């Protein structure tokens, strides 16, 4: 049996069949159906546990791949700087002029004695090292050296800050330390096509939370590449979440899952009413007042879609009427190799997963909610940082019910890291279809990080 | 009490914040127990429950609405804090 043969869930409709019942015309990109078919081999466990793998990632992945630095609005004004740290390296991004060509990226290090030029984001007029005062312009040209007479070997034209490659897409700033890397556009491939109807550059950061998770960054990320875990990790969702109806696609460096909401999981042994499917999606319990009601003849998906459409009218205007039910209701989660997760449609979610500094046994999981707006861009939410002993539920005021979902995910992740240390096995066993995006990640990973 | 039926087992999970663990679980045979937010047994005859369901019940709190019930897609009168 091939992966192609396994795409239809054991019970219930395929995702494409669900799209056929939509109240609006469905975007062409949601009709794309491109599963991964990469065999059934195990993924080596050492990849998650060994220091050697982490060192190889630093050498072959983080030093060569396009990666998200920050939102462009964090570098909106001339003089804005942003410090981007990945593993043991630090980079500095600077806006020196307005417009798309007005960004530059440098290693975050003084060319004199190596001190980091900036410790944190902020607006400056020049880049002066706080150790001895060597100073560069925002474009990276040497401006002055204290006691210049004492450095006869330094020629200003040869002492510019080394420039790194930089690019933007979707309101995100990307950086690549490798001067020989392919262009950002070719790296992203179909990504702009997927988001053509939902321009992420026209969003603002409504919430921003970063948390330390005591597990390898790849292990944490992989929990957000599939809906296979929903049946046991988020059982409360099952009456209104078609986990096993999900569609999984791969497009070069980009992958996606679309999981239908407002339909019951094929894995439960009973048929919820449309109202029960709706109540489940809204966490309405037996004694709670109803949040929304399903009118006679309507479906939970239609009610959820209309509620979301209504919420978007003030910002999207007539454009909200063109959005199909699936765009408004379903979980549409995209991954850009190696670690950025911009969700599609108006889900608003963005994740990023990184090693926690130079520690391969812990990770930073970053969550932003990217909301559309009308008129003047609202200010970005301040970042909330949670430690390894904190809980996602501590951020419920800004993340809402999403924090409670992450709280359930977190319950497993550190236990997986402990379990992998104890298993005695050499590999992790993945499914052929539902965990195909994880397998695809490792397929790319093996190309980028040889020897793991 | 805020009650939710486990969609797979049929057991009822409910908030019962009387200092004896925030989650009360009653299985389909009527056997009950009290559990903490991670599904660890505090009291009662019932021995084993779904820890993730306990997490969901505990983090939802004793009343509907508020931040814990807020959707990222839209707000309803009941979920608006």
Boltz contact constraints between the chains, C-beta under 6 A:
constraints:
  - contact:
      token1: [A, 233]
      token2: [B, 52]
      max_distance: 6.0
  - contact:
      token1: [A, 235]
      token2: [B, 53]
      max_distance: 6.0
  - contact:
      token1: [A, 236]
      token2: [B, 56]
      max_distance: 6.0
  - contact:
      token1: [A, 238]
      token2: [B, 7]
      max_distance: 6.0
  - contact:
      token1: [A, 239]
      token2: [B, 7]
      max_distance: 6.0
  - contact:
      token1: [A, 268]
      token2: [B, 7]
      max_distance: 6.0
  - contact:
      token1: [A, 283]
      token2: [B, 69]
      max_distance: 6.0
  - contact:
      token1: [A, 285]
      token2: [B, 2]
      max_distance: 6.0
  - contact:
      token1: [A, 285]
      token2: [B, 3]
      max_distance: 6.0
  - contact:
      token1: [A, 285]
      token2: [B, 4]
      max_distance: 6.0
  - contact:
      token1: [A, 286]
      token2: [B, 3]
      max_distance: 6.0
  - contact:
      token1: [A, 287]
      token2: [B, 2]
      max_distance: 6.0
  - contact:
      token1: [A, 287]
      token2: [B, 3]
      max_distance: 6.0
  - contact:
      token1: [A, 288]
      token2: [B, 64]
      max_distance: 6.0
  - contact:
      token1: [A, 289]
      token2: [B, 78]
      max_distance: 6.0
  - contact:
      token1: [A, 291]
      token2: [B, 76]
      max_distance: 6.0
  - contact:
      token1: [A, 291]
      token2: [B, 78]
      max_distance: 6.0
  - contact:
      token1: [A, 291]
      token2: [B, 79]
      max_distance: 6.0
  - contact:
      token1: [A, 292]
      token2: [B, 76]
      max_distance: 6.0
  - contact:
      token1: [A, 307]
      token2: [B, 74]
      max_distance: 6.0
  - contact:
      token1: [A, 308]
      token2: [B, 73]
      max_distance: 6.0
  - contact:
      token1: [A, 308]
      token2: [B, 74]
      max_distance: 6.0
  - contact:
      token1: [A, 311]
      token2: [B, 74]
      max_distance: 6.0
  - contact:
      token1: [A, 348]
      token2: [B, 72]
      max_distance: 6.0
  - contact:
      token1: [A, 393]
      token2: [B, 59]
      max_distance: 6.0
  - contact:
      token1: [A, 396]
      token2: [B, 67]
      max_distance: 6.0
  - contact:
      token1: [A, 396]
      token2: [B, 68]
      max_distance: 6.0
  - contact:
      token1: [A, 397]
      token2: [B, 67]
      max_distance: 6.0
  - contact:
      token1: [A, 400]
      token2: [B, 67]
      max_distance: 6.0
  - contact:
      token1: [A, 400]
      token2: [B, 70]
      max_distance: 6.0
  - contact:
      token1: [A, 401]
      token2: [B, 69]
      max_distance: 6.0
  - contact:
      token1: [A, 402]
      token2: [B, 72]
      max_distance: 6.0
  - contact:
      token1: [A, 404]
      token2: [B, 59]
      max_distance: 6.0
  - contact:
      token1: [A, 407]
      token2: [B, 55]
      max_distance: 6.0
  - contact:
      token1: [A, 407]
      token2: [B, 59]
      max_distance: 6.0
  - contact:
      token1: [A, 408]
      token2: [B, 52]
      max_distance: 6.0
  - contact:
      token1: [A, 408]
      token2: [B, 55]
      max_distance: 6.0
